[in-house]
């Protein structure tokens, strides 16, 4: 027996008007609306020529960034990435090199001897990776970056900051975002081993600050063909203030400060010669740690002086190689108000890809985001573009070719 149109509509309305149905439909509609708003094409801030180069050779810059639908906000993106992100297996060759002051630096190499694209080791391009504040070659984002580089035939070396690579601290000197002497030592070493192989620097968070400060200081003598950064805190003072907001302190600042204190504890016998270790270990924030340890160790009058020197936002005009920067507007570590967008817009060699969402070193995509994410795709495409099209990228960035000797 068939139902009349009236009975069909009445049955349909009865189903829709049930409270649980209304609730489910409302939640679904809200999630769809919110997710749709998040699926936006990132803003590319750069000169017209550099933008054209990137759109041609890095197609990901033209695509919408579609974040994981259940990761609402930068804090959740950052936390979920730390918990869920996979750690691909990487086999390293470790090398210890000595510094002028008698210290040592731990380098972890992935030589990629099976490279089909560059079977000759002497000309195989090298990606130099600088991890974040307490990171090293073991962290997830470094391993994923290595996969991107090696699958394209390149060699990779990870620069572990002093005391973080498993090596002994031989002198009472660690690292900071403003002191580029160790990085200079590493670049000279890498270029000395492979003088005919181009080097690209890739820095993450504090590693990005260090890379940008180095490129600004060395200018045309950096020994690198390009730079790439992820989630750089552009202004250390504004970053510290953001990280001291109650929720950010609870979720991130406290954890990172504990990591810094643990590193000091591991090397206590060496460091207690120059600082009050017990006072350092009572630090509750990164700023307090830098006040009691980093600024003293590197000779700054105050933490404010150190933070000003460490901030790369005002140094970009001194750089002289192509630089690609990826940042998220909802990064709890690096507030959007600190991004030097006006400066970048005026420079021919620097570009920033700014996503509305993505958190800090996260940029998660897919429903279960364990594998390759947006930042790895951008990294892989930019590295390949810089290495495979050196003349084009220099022309796009207004960089003149050096006359051959």
Buried (B, 14 or more C-beta within 10 A) or exposed (E): EEEEEEEEEEEEEEEEEEEEEEEEEEEEEEEEEEBEEBBBEBEBBBBEBBBEBBEBBBEBBEEEBBBBBEBBBBBBBBBBBBEBBEEEEBEBEBEEBEBEEEBBBBBBBBBBEEBEBBEEBEEBBBBBBBBBBBBBBBBBBBBBBBBBBBEBBBBBBBBBBBBBBEBEBBBBBBBBBBBBEBBBBBBEBBBEBBEEBBBBBBBBBBBBBBBBBBBBBBEEEBBBBBBBBBBBBBBBBBBBBBBBBEEBBEBBBBEBBBBBBEBBEBBEEBBBEEBEBEEBBEBBBBBBBBBBBBBBBBEBEEBBEBBBBBBBBEBBEBBBBBBBBBBBBBBBBBBBEBBBBEBBEEBBBBBBBBBBBBBBBBBBBEEEBEEBBBBBBBBBBBBBBBBBBBEBBBBBBBBEEEEEE
